[in-house]
Amino acid sequence: MTAQAPFTLRGRNPDVLTCIANLSSDEVFTPPEFANRMLDTLTEAWAQEHDGANLWANSEVRFLDPCTKSGVFLREITRRLVAGLKEQIPDLQARVNHILTRQVFGIGITRLTALMARRTVYCSKHAMGPHSICKEFQTDDGNIWFERVQHTWEGNKCRYCGAPRSELDRGEDRENYAYPFIHTDNIKARIAQMFGEAMQFDVIIGNPPYQLPSDGGTRDIPIYHHFVEQAKKLDPRYLIMVIPSRWMATGLGLSKFRQTILNDRRIRALVDFPNSKEVFPGVEVKGGICYFLWDASYDRDCQVQTIRNKEVIGPYWRNLGEFDIFVRDSQAVEILRKVLTHREPSVNTILARDKEFGWTSNFKGFHAREQPGDVPLNYICSGKRRVGYIARSEVKKSAHLINTWKVLVPEAGSDGGQKIPDIVLGKPMIVAPPSVCTQSFLFFFLKTKEEAQSLESYLRTRFFRFLVSLRKITQHATHSTYLWVPMQTWDRIWTDAELYQKYGLTQEEIDYIESVIRPMELNSEGNDN
């Protein structure tokens, strides 16, 4: 072999894989720099578990990317192995042949990405082509496999991934997003079918697709957790994947997955990026992005890091299963513990549920002008708070709450701590009875105006909104987001100073809260600024 261009390409400017536009916010290409950050985490863990040994000098270790797109993970693994195995296999061509035929494997998520990955790793979309850097393949696919598979429909949904039949039951000429890795009951048999023999992978690494469109397009269906669960069934030594961070506290159908992750003592490292654009420039993934390293032989607390604005916070050693969700702010945990030791009821016992009166945010069945027998209906349109009117007889759900005093809070607030300091919640509004609202608002219901004023003052404190922020990972604040905010007596105007003293916070803890939560003030007339 006379040239080593494929393995020195990263040193050129620019790296071609930094120039590829993402397919969508669901199928995101991994930047080479980030892929190497993940591989560095893996390298360190391997050395710690193997008496300082170099992972990349091991000619027996097998790697699998089960959801390859650009081929960046496979390329960077290959590059490291080419350097690490130089002494063991001095001849470059023999070394490349060994690595690509025996150590590095991938599964394309689409035909296009499989071709792209082969071009990235083999320097040819055909593994047996004249320009391929590997000279020992017997098929044009090499070890980057793809064949189109079909969804298995049960009613209107796929039994494997939950995809809606109405959206993805397509003809052969359109992509159906039935990913081969997760559309099987026996992944070990499927792997043997793909690569011609039973395979034991030491490392599984990847950036899986994040979600599928829902039936009707209201809420997207998370899919990345299926890749994590399937990968574990292959019994790797290490599993390292990048996934959206919203699993930590929310996500449609992710409750079981969240508890599995939180209670799995084999999670060795967790690195969290609250702002996804720090990982994927130009792509916004609500709630941020994280990657984790799962180690089959590990059984200790997890090493957690948060990276925001390129600042590394931590590592902190955390018991991931301490709470029912993962508190991504490690510096907040001791404050939360102090509050929870009081064992007070939660303020969400007087908080309405999502869509309490039954109307979604886009409900239009109200009057612009008041008519006899109407009650005011509060809603948000184009980002502005508005009031319409609806007949009391049209309130079919929770009618007993019409005549309560309410403190309305917009259901959508800031974007889950992407920017610090954060205001967390939209500004509250006291509403006299009678009144109703759409899903645009949650509301606290109370008996008197004075109680409503007391609760509103509590909500405006940094203390209140700090506790909400620990469970609020996206812009949406649901009923459960308020779970850790303790009930108070509604006989005063609350201040942060009183609350800090009540819960025994240190000056350092107070300073931290005030560094991450913005004030929410009233003007002299008691209205929002």
C-alpha positions, 0 to 999 in steps of 0.5 A: 500500500503506497498511500495512507490518505484515508487515515490522515484525512482528519488532519486536513482542513476541513474534514469532509464529515464536518461539512455534511448537512443533517438529514433531519433533527431525528437522524443527526450526523455525529461530528468527528470531534464529538465521536472522538470525545466518546472514544476517549471516554471508552479508552480511559475506561478500558485502561482502568479495567485492563491494568493500563492497557491500550484498547487500540493495540488489541487486535481481537476487540470487535466494534459494532455501530448498529445505527451508522450514518456517516460512518464517523465512529467506524472511521475514527475507530479504524484510524486509532486501530491503524496507529495502535496495531502498527507494531503488532502488524507492521505491514500497513495493507495487512493491518488495514485488511485485518481491522476492516474484516475482523474488528470493525462492523456497522449496520446502516440505518438506510441504503443511503447511509450504508453507502455513505459509511462504506465510502467513509470507511473503505474509501469506496461505496463498494467494499470490493471496488478498485478504490477500496482500501481493504483487499480481502472482502468477498462482498461489496457490502463488506462489514457495513450491512444494510437490507431493507426490512418491513414493519410488523403491523399490529393494528395501526402500529408496528409491534417493534418500534411503535411506528404509525401505519398511516404514516410509514406503510409506504411503497418500495420507492420511499424510506419506511424507517424500519431499522433492521437492528430493532425489528427482530425478537432475536438480535443474536440470530439477526446479527449472525444472518447479517455477517455470516456467523455468530458474533460477540462484540466487545464494544457497541457504539453509535448515535441512533435515530431519535424519534418517528412521526406520530399518527396525526403529527401531534407528538413524536414517538421516541425510538432511541431507547429501543437501540439501547435495549437491543444492544444490551441483548448482545452482551457487549463489554461496553456500550456507549451511545449518544441520545437525547437527554429528555429521558432523564425526566420526561418523554412519551413512553420512556418511563420504564426505560428511565427507571431501567437506566437509573437503576442500572449500576453498570452505567459508568459515565454520563456526560450531559450537554443541556444545549444540543447545539454545542454538540450538533451545530445547527440542530436543536434537540429539545432538552439537550444531548448526552452520552453514556458509557455502560460497562458490563463489569462495573458496579459503582456510582456513576461519574457525571459531567455537565458541559455548558458553554464549553465549561466542564462541571464535575465530574461528580459521583452520583447514584443515578437511582436516588430519585424517580428522575435524574437530577442533571444539576449535580450541584443542586442535589444537596439543596434538594435533599434538605428540602425533602427531609421536611416531608411536606406535601407537594404544592401540586396537590392544589395544581390542576392537571394538564388540560384540566377543562378538557381543551387543547391549546388550539381550542377555538370553540369560544366567543370573542365577545361576552354573551349572557351565561358566559365565563371568561376563558384564558388562552395563549395565541401567537405567544400572547395571553388572551381572553375569550368567553364560553357558556358555562354549560359548555364546561363539561370537565372539572366544572367545580373549579370554575368558581375558584381563585386561580394563579395561572402559569403558562404551560410552556416556559424557558427551554429547560436551562439551556441558558443560565441564569434561567427564569424557568417559568412564564410569569403567573397571573391571578384570575378571579372567579369565575374563569376557565382556561385551555391547555396553554395554562396550568393553574393553582386553585385557591379559596380567596384572593389573599391566598392567591396573592400569597401563592403567586409571591411564592411562585415568583421566588427563586427558591420555588422556580429552582425546585421546578427547574430540577424536574423541568428538562424541556420548555414544558412544565407539566403537573409532575414538574412541580412535585418537589415544591413543598406546600406553604401556608397562604397567609403572607407574601413569601420571600426568598430570605424566609425560604432560605432560612426555613430550609437551612440553606448555606450562603454558598447554596443561596449564592448558587440558586441566585446564580442560576435563577433569574429574579421575577419582579413586580412593578409598583402597581403589582403587575408584570414588568 
